[in-house]
Amino acid sequence: MSQTLTFGDSCAPITCHAWNKDRSQIAFSPNNNEVHIYQKEGSEWKQTNNLVEHDLRVMGIDWAPNTNRIVTCSVDRNAYVWTQTEDGKWNTTLVLLRINRAATCVKWSPMENKFAVGSGARLISICYFEKENNWWVSKHIKKPIRSTVTTLDWHPNNILLVAGSTDFKVRVFSAYIKDIEDQPGPNVWGSKLPLGQLLAEFPFSSGSGWIHSVSFSADGRKVAWVGHDSSINVADATQGRAVIKLKTEYLPFLGCNWISNNSLIVAGHSCIPLLYCHDGDEIRFVAKLDNTQRKESGGLSAMKKFQSLDRQARIETSDTYLDSIHQNAITCISLYKGTKANAKKFSTSGLDGQLVIWDLESLEKSIEGLQIV
């Protein structure tokens, strides 16, 4: 059903994580300026590298599966592309972001020939490699962004980009770079595709909040996003781009990801991954994917009572253990096996320092009534 990974003695919050192609290596940031790379050896995970080029907290990591390149971005306003040498070491290549505020998120395009970086400078940097100077240069998408870009995702066609920001809006842009790509044809989101062309804008309704995560579906027709108002939103380009919104009873979500053309996983401050289904003109709740039972304190309750009385001069027998595997907010969701069209496993990491792999096939069998469509 689920597997919790441990990395040494560290219990620091995990800001973000990314897998290599065969899932034998993982890169994550323990909420600081470092990126740790661990490799699976037998049943254990051992650290092989520590990437320390950044000066301030790392905000985003993405690992390109085919070219085996890692891109990272940080509050220090920089991004680096890391390539592995034959001896296993990682070398950096300079990225000219040209921003004066923190870089907040980063994502490789599907073809891995460019990547996008969101920032607090109210713009998106579309970066591509320039062989003549052996560095990555960027072109900016600025208008009509009015605030920090917090989340990004690429369309499967390698041209379109969806971005969410703290101005409560989700926008679909063209990220076409004529220097490295052929002229794209029309698609369901639009036909005019110069760099920075705004193809769709979805304003959040009143009483809403920041956009925390966005995701294109596998067929590229739908965009899903979650915000700080605990809502889940889906817009379908083939259905007039009408926004379907579901306000939930849970704490705000920090991540969302499609696992089929109709089903998506969301997770956040409630510490459990939830499955929802977009069906026609509604979004419906399907299941909680974490059915962990609370651990009973048993015979230790008397000891805890006296410890609490001794330390805090009060009688307190209740602890803070949650009815879930994650004990703090889930900050990152990543596909582990399969694609957005048919995911088999996904991974979550959070502020509790845990990284958990969830097996959707075994969850379908164990949770009554659960069916992923």
N, C-alpha and C positions, 0 to 999 in steps of 0.2 A: 504493500500500500504506500508506505513512505519510508524514506531512509535519511537519517540525519548524519551529515558529515562533520567530522571534527578535524581541526587543523592545529596540531600542537596544543599548547596550553592557552592559546589566545581565546579570550571571550569578548574582545572589543566589538563594537557595532560594525556591521558590514554595510558600507555605503552602496556598493554596486558590485556585480560579478559578471563574468563572461566565460564561456567554454571554448575550447579548441574544437576542431572538426570531429575527432573520434572520441571526445569527452574524456580523454585520459589526462588532460591538464585543465586547470581552472586558474583564472586571474581574478583577484578581488582586492578591494581597498578596505583596510580596517579603520575607516573613518579618520585617516590622516593623509599625509602627502606621499605615502608609499603604495605601491602595487605589489602584492605578493603572488607569486606563481607557484602552485603546488602540482605535483605529478603523482598519479596513482601507482603505487608499487605493491602489488599483491592486494591485500585488503586495507592497506594504510595509505594515507596521503602525506607525502614528504615535500618540504619546500625546496625548490630548485633555484629560484631566482627572487631577487628583491629589487624592483625598479624604483629608483629614488631620484629621478630627474626633477620632479616637481618640488616647488617650495612650499605650497600650501595644499589644503585638502583636495583630494581627487574627487571629482563629481561624476565622472562618467568613464566607462570602459567598454570597448567593443572589440571582439576578436573576429577577424575575417577568416572564415573557415578554409577557403580555397587558396588564398595567397599567404595564409598563416602570419598575418600582420595584426598587431594590436595597436589600437589608437586610444589615447587617454586624454582627458581634459581636466582642468583644475581651476580652483579659485584664483590661482596666480596668473590668470589670463592667457595661459599657454595650452597648447595641445602638442602631443608628440606621437609620431608613428614609430613603432618598435618592430624591428625585423630580427629574426634569429639567425645567428651564424652557425657554421658547421660544428663549432665546439660547444654549442648550446647557450652561448651568451646572447643578450639582447642589445642591439645598437639602436640609437635614436636618429630620426631624421627630423630636421627643423620644419615646423609648420608656421607659415606667416598668417596668423589669424586677423591681425590688425583690429583688435578690440581693446577697449579701455575699461572693461568691467569683467567680472568673473565669467569663465566658461562653465556652463551649467549642465550640458548634456551633449552626447556625441553618438553618431550612428553611421556605420558603413552602408553604402548603397548595395543593392543586391548583386551587382556585377563587380563590386569591390574596386572600382576605378575612381571613386570619389567618396567623400564622407561629409556629413553635415554637423556643424557645431552650433548649439544654441548658447546664448549668453545674456548677461545682464545689461549689455549695451544696446538692447532693443533691436537686435538684428540676428540673422542666421548667416554663418560663414559656410559656403559650399567650397570644399577644398579638393584640389586635384594636383597630381604630380607633374612637375616641370623638370624634364630630364636635363635640360641645358645647365641648370643651376643646382640640380640634385636637392630640391626642396619641394615642399607642398605649398602652393599658393592658394589664395581664396578669393572668391567673389561674394559680394554681400547681397542679401535680401533684407531690405529695410522697411519699406512701406507696405502696409499701414500698421506695422507692429508698434505698440505703444508702451510695452513693458517687458519685463524679463521673460525670455523664452525658457520654459521649464522642461519641455519634452518634445521628442521628434520621432517620426517613423517614416520609412520609405514605402512608396507604392511598388508593387512587383515589377512595373515596367522600367524602373531605374531612373525615371524622369521626375515623377511627382513626389512631393514631400508634404506631410501633414505636421503642423506645429501647434502646440498649446502653450499658453503664456499666462502671466499673472494679470493681464487685463481682461480675464474671464472669457477669452475667445479662442476658438479653434479655427485654423486657417489651412487651406490646401494651396500650395504654391507649385509653380514649375521650377525645377532645379536643373534645367537643361544647360549644359556647358558646351557651347558650339566648338570649342577648341579640341575636345576629345571625343565628341559623340556625333553620330549622324542625326539629321533632322528627324524628330519624332513625328509620328502620325497622330491623328485625333484619337481621343479616348472618351470614356463616359463622363469624365470631369471637365472636358473642354478641348478645343482644337487649337487655340492660340497659345503657344508654349514657349515664349522667350523667357529667359531667366528672370525670376521674380514675379512673373505673372500671377496675380491672385485669381484662383479658379473657384474658390468657395470660402465663405466665412460664416461661422456658426456662433452667434453671440449667446452667452449664457443668460438665462432669465434672471430677474431680480431675486435677491436673496441667495445668490450662488457664490462661488468662490474660485480660487485659483484652479487652473487645469494642472493635474498632477501626472497624467499619463494619456497617451493617444496610441491607437493601433489601427493600421489598415488590415482589412481581411485578406485572405489568400487570393481571392479573385480580384481584389482591388476596387470593388464596387462600394464597400461599406467602410465607414470610419467609426470607431468607438472611442469614447473618452470618459474619464472619471475626474471629478473635481472635489473641492473641499467641502461641498454641500452634501456629501454622501450619496451622490446621484450617479447613475450609469446612463450614458447617452449614446445613441447610434443614429447615424445619418446614411441613407442609401442613395447613391447618385442616380440609380435607375428608377427610383420612386419619388422623383421630384425634390430630392435632397431634404425632405421633411425630417426634422429632428424628433426622435422618439426618446422620451426621458422617463426614467424610473427613479423616484426618490426612495431610498431604502432606510431601514431602521438601524443600520450599522454606523460605526464611526467612519470618518472619511477614508476613502480608498487612495492608495499611493501608486498602484500599478494595475494595468489591464493588458490582456493579450488574448487574441483569438486562438482557439485550438481546433476549430472547424469553421466552415463558412457561416454557421449560425450560432455557435457556442463560444462563449468567452469566459476567461478566468479573471476575477478581480480580487485584490487583497490590499490590506493597508493597516490602519490603526486598530482594527478588531482582531488582528493577529491570526486570522484563519483565511485560507483561500476559499472563495465562493464561486460556484458555477451558475451562470445565467445563460439564457437562450433568447436570441432575437428571432421572433416568429411573426412575420407579416408586419402588423402595426403595433406590436407590443414586445416588451422585454419582460420575461418571466423568470422568477427564481427557480432553480432546479435543485441544488443541494449544497450543503456545507461539505467540503472535502476533508475536513479534519473532525473526526468523531472521537477524539481522545477523551478518555474519562479522567476525572480529577483523581489525583493520587491521595489516598487516605494517609493521614499522619500516623494513625495507629497508636502504638505504644509510646511514641515520642511526644505525645501531646502534653504529658505531665512535665517532661523536661523542658519543652518549649515554653510552658507556662511560667516556670521558675526562671528561665533565662530572660524572658520578657520582663518579669517582675524585677529581676536584678539589674538589667540594663536600662529599662525605661520607666521603672517604678509604676508599672501598670500591668494588669492581668490581660494578656492578649493571646488567645490560643489559635486564632486564624492566621494563615500565612497568605502570601501573595501569589501562590501558584495558580496559573490560569488553566482552564479546561482546553488546552490546545498544546500542540508541539512547540510552536513559536511562543515565546514569553514576552515579546515586545513587537512593535509595529513591523510589518513586512514592507521593505523598501524597494525590492527588486524582484521581478518575475522574468524568467528566461526559459525558452524551450530547451529541453534536454534531449528528447528523441522524437523524430517526426517533424512535420512542418505545420504551419498555420492552417493548412487544409485538413490535416489529419494527425494531430499531435498524440503521441503515446505517453510521454513523460514530460514534466516541467519541473523547474527548480525555483525555490524562493529563498531569499536571504533577508535578514532583518537586523534591527537594533539590538537584538539579544545575542548577536554574534553567531547564530546558527544558520546553516545552509541545509535545506531539506529538498530531497528529490521525491516527487510525487508520481506514482504509477497510475495513470488514468484507467488502464485496462483492469487492474486488480481492484481499483476503487469502484468501478462499475459493477463488479461482481459482489463486493462486500456491502455496498450501500443500497438498501432496498429502494427500488423505483428509479435508480439513477440510470439515465440513458443519454449518451452524448450524440447529438444529431448535427 
